[in-house]
């Protein structure tokens, strides 16, 4: 039997602990928190399992859901498990990204994206950088290329275990690696003050291959912490990438400026901004 006061787990594992292992008595739970509810109910199985866990809890158990979106499905889900839920919204001024300069670079393929990233590193003094790729294959490819260039690289993807992820993030947080290449597994819940540059090697897309606005905001929000200036650079493929970027720009209501990574003067100006 568990003796800890707090239990953290995925819905499926919690159901296993309740039904098979009988590791704790669900009727003794006083607070139930569903973190990242918008993601949980979007992943097949998690929504149903969360509802199953909820059914084992006492009626007076306090229910707390956190979500980065205000989508109708999130509200409906909250209302389905909470009687008369209270919604608390973050104030618009708290969502400001005024201290994060956003740019895009038009590229013809992965090699040109790599060259653009190398040019940025060659001019801008970067404390720490996180590069997001949409696939494990792209992340592994870029990690190998940047390592060959002499950079100290950490690679974080769905293939790494939970223990490896924690160790990698701790090393990155301590500055033992300056460059973290990651898939979306790292986009949420990470706070590292030293990150001055976030690069979207690929624009984030949802399962319908449409621009994923919330993931974009999660990614770029990693930089520019505690009043510091941050830099977000998007590598955009010619053709379909530009319309997707335009939709992101319209959604966030802020300009995303074009950047020529072959323009040394432009990169030097960015360096002065980020490091002032």
C-alpha positions in Angstrom: 0.0 0.0 0.0 1.2 3.5 -0.8 1.9 5.7 2.2 2.7 8.9 0.3 0.4 11.9 0.6 0.6 12.7 -3.1 0.1 10.3 -6.0 1.3 11.3 -9.5 0.5 9.1 -12.5 -1.0 8.7 -15.9 -4.7 7.6 -15.9 -4.0 4.1 -17.1 -1.4 3.4 -14.5 -3.7 4.9 -11.8 -6.5 2.5 -12.8 -4.0 -0.4 -12.7 -3.0 0.7 -9.1 -6.6 0.9 -8.1 -8.0 -2.3 -9.6 -5.1 -4.8 -9.9 -2.4 -3.7 -7.4 -4.9 -2.2 -4.9 -2.0 0.1 -4.0 -4.3 2.8 -2.5 -7.9 3.3 -1.5 -9.5 5.8 -4.0 -12.2 6.7 -1.5 -9.5 8.4 0.7 -8.5 10.8 -2.1 -9.4 14.4 -1.2 -8.1 16.3 -4.2 -8.0 15.2 -7.8 -5.9 17.2 -10.3 -6.0 16.7 -14.0 -2.9 18.6 -15.4 -2.9 19.7 -19.0 -6.6 18.7 -19.4 -6.7 19.9 -22.9 -4.0 17.4 -23.9 -5.3 14.6 -21.8 -8.8 14.7 -23.4 -7.2 15.0 -26.8 -5.2 11.8 -26.5 -7.1 8.6 -27.3 -7.9 6.6 -24.1 -6.8 9.3 -21.6 -10.2 10.9 -21.5 -12.1 7.7 -20.9 -9.5 6.5 -18.3 -9.7 9.9 -16.5 -13.4 9.5 -16.2 -13.0 6.0 -14.9 -10.6 7.2 -12.2 -13.0 9.9 -11.3 -15.9 7.4 -10.7 -13.9 5.7 -8.0 -13.4 9.0 -6.0 -15.6 10.2 -3.1 -18.3 12.6 -4.0 -16.8 15.4 -1.9 -13.4 15.1 -3.6 -12.2 18.5 -4.9 -11.6 18.5 -8.7 -9.0 20.8 -10.3 -8.3 20.9 -14.0 -5.6 23.0 -15.6 -5.6 23.8 -19.3 -3.8 26.2 -21.7 -6.8 26.4 -24.0 -10.3 27.6 -23.7 -11.7 25.2 -26.2 -15.4 24.1 -26.0 -14.3 20.5 -25.5 -12.3 21.4 -22.4 -15.3 23.2 -20.9 -17.7 20.4 -21.7 -15.3 17.8 -20.2 -15.0 19.9 -17.0 -18.8 20.2 -16.8 -19.2 16.4 -17.2 -17.1 15.6 -14.1 -17.5 18.7 -12.0 -20.9 20.0 -10.8 -21.0 23.8 -11.5 -17.3 24.2 -12.2 -15.7 27.6 -11.6 -13.5 28.8 -14.5 -10.4 31.0 -13.7 -8.8 32.6 -16.6 -5.3 34.1 -16.9 -5.5 37.8 -17.5 -4.6 38.9 -21.1 -1.7 41.1 -19.8 -0.2 38.0 -18.2 0.0 36.3 -21.6 2.2 39.0 -23.1 5.1 37.9 -25.3 6.4 41.5 -25.8 9.9 40.5 -24.6 10.2 37.7 -27.2 11.2 38.7 -30.7 9.8 36.3 -33.3 11.4 35.7 -36.7 11.1 33.3 -39.6 13.6 32.0 -42.0 12.5 30.5 -45.4 14.3 27.3 -46.1 14.3 24.7 -49.0 15.0 21.7 -46.9 16.7 20.2 -43.8 20.2 21.0 -45.0 19.4 24.7 -45.4 17.7 24.7 -42.0 20.9 23.2 -40.5 23.0 25.9 -42.3 20.7 28.6 -41.0 21.0 27.3 -37.4 24.8 27.2 -37.8 24.9 30.8 -39.1 22.9 31.9 -36.1 25.2 30.1 -33.7 28.2 31.7 -35.5 27.1 35.2 -34.8 24.8 35.4 -31.8 26.1 34.8 -28.3 23.6 32.2 -27.0 23.3 31.2 -23.4 21.2 28.1 -24.0 19.1 27.0 -26.9 16.2 24.6 -27.4 15.5 23.4 -31.0 12.1 21.7 -31.6 11.6 19.1 -34.3 8.3 17.4 -35.1 9.8 13.9 -35.5 12.4 11.7 -33.7 14.1 11.1 -37.0 14.7 14.8 -37.6 15.8 15.4 -34.0 18.3 12.6 -34.2 19.6 13.8 -37.6 20.1 17.3 -36.3 21.7 16.2 -33.1 24.3 14.3 -35.0 25.0 17.2 -37.4 25.4 19.7 -34.5 27.6 17.4 -32.5 29.9 17.0 -35.5 30.1 20.9 -35.5 31.5 20.7 -32.0 28.4 21.6 -30.0 27.5 20.0 -26.7 24.1 18.6 -27.5 21.4 16.9 -25.5 18.7 14.9 -27.4 15.3 14.5 -25.9 12.5 12.5 -27.6 9.8 10.0 -27.0 12.5 7.2 -27.1 14.1 8.4 -23.9 12.8 6.9 -20.6 11.4 9.1 -17.8 14.6 8.7 -15.8 16.7 9.7 -18.8 14.5 12.7 -19.5 14.9 13.9 -15.9 18.7 13.4 -16.0 18.9 15.2 -19.4 16.9 18.2 -18.3 18.9 18.5 -15.0 22.1 18.5 -17.0 20.7 21.1 -19.4 19.4 23.2 -16.5 22.9 23.1 -14.9 24.5 24.2 -18.1 26.4 21.0 -18.9 24.9 21.1 -22.3 24.1 24.3 -24.1 21.9 22.9 -26.9 18.8 20.8 -26.3 17.2 19.2 -29.4 13.7 17.9 -28.6 10.4 16.8 -29.9 7.1 18.0 -28.4 7.8 15.8 -25.3 9.7 18.8 -23.9 7.4 21.6 -24.9 5.3 21.7 -21.8 6.2 22.3 -18.2 9.8 23.3 -18.6 11.2 26.4 -17.1 14.9 27.2 -17.6 15.8 30.9 -17.1 19.0 30.7 -19.2 17.3 29.8 -22.5 17.7 32.8 -24.7 16.8 31.1 -28.1 14.0 28.8 -29.1 14.1 27.4 -32.7 11.2 25.7 -34.4 13.1 23.5 -36.8 9.6 22.4 -37.8 6.4 24.4 -37.3 4.2 22.6 -34.8 1.2 20.9 -36.4 -1.8 19.0 -34.9 -3.0 15.5 -35.9 -4.8 17.1 -38.9 -1.6 18.6 -40.1 -2.9 22.1 -39.3 -0.8 24.7 -37.4 -0.9 23.9 -33.6 -1.2 27.3 -32.0 -1.0 26.2 -28.4 2.1 24.1 -28.9 3.7 27.1 -30.7 3.0 29.4 -27.7 4.2 26.7 -25.3 7.5 26.4 -27.2 8.4 30.0 -27.5 7.2 30.8 -24.0 10.2 28.8 -22.7 12.4 31.8 -23.5 12.1 35.4 -22.3 11.6 34.4 -18.7 11.7 36.8 -15.7 11.7 39.9 -17.8 14.6 38.9 -20.0 14.6 39.2 -23.7 14.1 36.1 -25.7 14.4 35.1 -29.3 12.2 32.7 -31.3 13.2 31.7 -34.8 11.0 29.6 -37.1 12.4 27.7 -40.0 9.7 27.6 -42.7 9.6 25.5 -45.8 8.9 27.2 -49.0 5.3 26.7 -50.2 3.0 25.4 -47.5 5.0 26.7 -44.6 4.4 30.4 -45.2 0.5 30.1 -45.1 0.8 28.1 -41.9 3.1 30.8 -40.4 0.6 33.5 -41.4 -2.1 31.6 -39.5 0.1 31.5 -36.4 0.8 35.2 -36.7 -2.9 36.0 -37.0 -3.7 33.8 -34.0 -1.1 35.3 -31.6 -1.7 38.9 -32.9 2.0 39.7 -33.1 4.3 40.2 -36.1 6.8 37.4 -37.0 9.5 39.2 -38.9 11.6 37.7 -41.8 15.2 37.0 -41.0 18.0 36.4 -43.5 20.5 34.2 -41.7 23.2 35.2 -44.3 22.9 38.8 -43.2 25.6 39.2 -40.5 24.5 42.7 -39.6 21.0 41.6 -38.9 22.2 38.7 -36.7 24.6 41.1 -34.9 21.7 43.4 -34.1 19.7 40.5 -32.7 22.8 39.5 -30.6 22.8 43.0 -29.1 19.1 42.8 -28.3 19.2 39.4 -26.6 22.4 40.0 -24.6 21.8 43.6 -23.5 
